[in-house]
Amino acid sequence: MLIRDATPEDWPAIWPFFHAVVVAGETFTYPVDLGEGTARGWWFLPEPNRTVVAVDEAGTVLGTAKMNRNHMGNGSHIASASYMVAPEHSGRGVGRALCEYTVNWARASGYRAMQFNAVVETNTHAVRLYRSLGFEVIGTLPEGFKHPTQGYVGLHIMHKSL
């Protein structure tokens, strides 16, 4: 698997699984009716932020991540990231590789920590992955997320010092 900068030409491969993940409404706080143009603008951020894709040897996009400042101004020393893996490629280490990549990017870019603002507590695979990479739950917003089948569930704030 290769992780490289995403290009505009990658969007047609990203959009189908991005859309499926958002419409499912189980893991992101994005509106489930998010349009393609808005989605692309939210995912492809200007520098110094980055968007990457993980591709296999055939060039198939397996997943994607965006890396950015968590806050501006005096809070701009904390990084954040978001990840999406094509469901048909889950369980192959794509999410782990993307997460490790973003942590290394943040460290190399001089950030002091990474923070995830809204990890849905029922997204146990993500919570387990982030914990395995040294992230800790530093707080939970009770009933901060309306899960389509499980009702109101918490949103974790997760943090890792770099």
C-alpha positions in Angstrom: 0.0 0.0 0.0 1.2 3.5 -0.9 0.0 6.7 0.8 0.4 9.7 -1.4 -1.0 13.2 -1.7 -4.5 13.1 -3.1 -5.1 14.9 -6.4 -8.4 16.2 -8.0 -8.3 13.1 -10.2 -8.7 10.9 -7.1 -12.0 12.4 -6.1 -14.2 10.2 -8.5 -12.7 7.2 -6.6 -13.2 8.8 -3.2 -16.7 10.1 -3.6 -18.6 6.8 -3.8 -17.3 5.5 -0.4 -17.2 8.9 1.1 -20.9 9.3 0.2 -21.8 5.8 1.5 -20.1 6.5 4.8 -21.8 9.8 5.3 -25.3 8.6 4.2 -25.0 5.7 6.7 -24.9 8.4 9.4 -23.0 6.2 11.9 -19.5 7.8 12.2 -19.3 11.4 11.0 -21.1 14.5 12.1 -21.6 15.5 8.5 -25.2 16.0 7.3 -26.4 12.8 5.6 -27.6 14.8 2.6 -24.2 16.4 2.0 -23.7 17.2 -1.6 -20.7 16.2 -3.6 -19.4 19.7 -4.2 -19.6 20.7 -0.5 -18.1 17.3 0.5 -15.1 17.8 -1.8 -14.5 21.3 -0.4 -14.6 19.9 3.1 -12.2 17.1 2.4 -9.7 18.8 0.1 -8.3 21.5 2.3 -5.8 24.2 1.3 -2.2 24.1 2.5 -0.7 23.8 5.0 -3.4 21.1 5.5 -3.1 17.9 3.5 -5.3 15.3 2.0 -3.9 11.9 1.1 -5.1 8.6 -0.4 -3.9 5.0 0.3 -3.7 3.1 -2.9 -2.8 -0.5 -3.8 -0.3 -1.7 -6.4 -2.9 -1.3 -9.1 -3.6 2.3 -8.1 -7.0 1.5 -6.6 -7.9 4.1 -3.9 -8.5 2.1 -0.7 -9.0 5.0 1.7 -8.3 8.6 2.4 -7.3 11.0 5.2 -7.3 14.7 5.7 -4.9 16.4 8.1 -5.4 19.9 9.4 -5.0 22.3 12.3 -7.6 21.6 15.0 -7.9 25.3 15.8 -6.6 28.6 14.6 -4.5 31.3 16.3 -3.2 30.3 19.7 -4.6 26.8 19.4 -3.0 26.1 16.0 -0.3 23.9 17.5 -2.7 21.0 17.8 -3.4 18.9 14.7 -6.4 16.9 13.8 -7.3 14.3 11.1 -10.2 12.4 9.6 -10.2 9.1 7.9 -12.4 7.2 5.5 -11.8 3.7 4.2 -13.7 2.1 1.4 -15.9 -0.5 3.1 -14.8 -3.2 0.6 -11.2 -2.7 1.8 -11.8 -2.5 5.6 -10.0 -5.0 7.8 -6.8 -4.7 5.7 -4.9 -2.2 7.8 -5.8 0.8 5.6 -7.2 2.8 8.5 -4.2 2.0 10.7 -1.7 3.0 8.0 -3.6 6.3 7.3 -3.7 7.1 11.1 0.0 6.4 11.5 0.8 8.5 8.5 -1.2 11.5 9.9 0.5 11.2 13.3 3.9 11.2 11.6 2.9 14.2 9.5 1.7 16.1 12.5 5.0 15.4 14.4 7.1 16.3 11.4 5.1 19.5 10.9 5.8 20.6 14.5 2.5 20.1 16.1 2.5 19.4 19.8 -0.5 17.0 19.9 -3.3 15.6 17.9 -7.0 15.8 18.9 -10.0 14.2 17.4 -13.1 16.3 18.3 -15.9 13.9 17.6 -15.3 10.2 17.7 -18.6 8.4 17.9 -18.4 6.1 21.0 -20.2 3.3 19.1 -17.5 3.4 16.4 -15.6 0.8 18.4 -13.2 -0.1 15.6 -12.0 3.5 15.4 -11.8 3.9 19.2 -9.8 0.7 19.5 -7.5 1.7 16.7 -6.9 5.2 18.1 -6.3 3.8 21.6 -3.8 1.3 20.2 -1.9 4.2 18.7 -1.7 6.1 22.0 -4.8 8.3 21.8 -6.8 8.7 25.0 -10.4 9.7 25.6 -10.1 12.9 27.5 -13.9 13.6 27.6 -17.2 12.5 26.2 -20.1 14.7 25.2 -23.1 12.7 26.4 -25.7 12.1 23.7 -23.7 14.3 21.4 -24.5 12.2 18.3 -27.8 10.8 17.0 -27.0 7.3 15.7 -29.5 6.1 13.2 -30.1 2.8 15.0 -28.7 3.2 18.5 -30.2 6.6 19.3 -28.3 9.3 21.2 -24.7 8.2 21.9 -21.7 10.0 23.2 -19.0 11.8 21.2 -15.4 11.2 22.5 -12.7 13.8 22.4 -9.5 11.9 21.9 -6.0 13.2 22.3 -2.4 12.2 21.8 0.7 14.2 22.7 3.4 14.2 20.1 
